[in-house]
Amino acid sequence: MATMKIADSRIKPTFELEAAELQLGMAPVAGVDEAGRGPWAGPVVAAAVVFAPGVRVPGVRDSKRLDHARRVAIDALVRKAAIAVGVGAVEPEEIDRLNIRRAALEAMRLAILALAIRVEYILVDARTIPGIGIPQEPIVNGDGLVFSIAAASIVAKVHRDAVMTAYDAEYPAYGFARHKGYGTAEHIRALREHGPCPIHRRSFDWRGGAQRLSTARRGF
């Protein structure tokens, strides 16, 4: 199915597409999104969220527009209000084997399979999930426009942040609790001093990232 693009003038995501599918008898409907494509370490995580018709959770929007405290608070509300929440994760070794694009799609597939109910339709943030046998619709900027996708983006991000914070205790030299595996100056310094640890993605070029960060800081 071709990627669908809907108007992006809304400030907050709506339940419009979920309601349309429900009216067509495609119930229940899941929203799906992922977190962690870009980091140099840790898993890529996806979430699938299903709401009953008419259910709303205050503050739900694209997770990137929320600070950590708000994400955690809204994650708890989403989990309480949703009919079902599923989370899937693909670990660094599998990311290196598959590549990050395929790993993110696999995390989404696992999130759907983790739901306690079978859904009849899936709304996905800008991609199509292979191997699930369920009708789906990719939505450009879905995490900013579609309520259930936005909720899934929050659940995925909060889950992954918690995983990386736990890894910080196991590998304290890297600062994972602060940068969550992303390519910060602190992370680069730790990699230069200690080399990669078992949760680093070997297929990611952190040395190239360090060079780009250095160049950007010099203003070139």
Secondary structure, 3 states (H helix, E strand, C coil): CCCECCCCCCCCCECHHHHHHHHCCCCCEEEEEEECCCCCECCEEEEEEECCCCCCCCCCCCHHHCCHHHHHHHHHHHHHHCCEEEEEEECHHHHHHHCHHHHHHHHHHHHHHCCCCCCCEEEEECCCCCCCCCCEEEECCHHHHEHHHHHHHHHHHHHHHHHHHHHHHHCCCCCHHHHCCCCCHHHHHHHHHHCCCCCECCCCCHHHHHHHHHHHHHCC
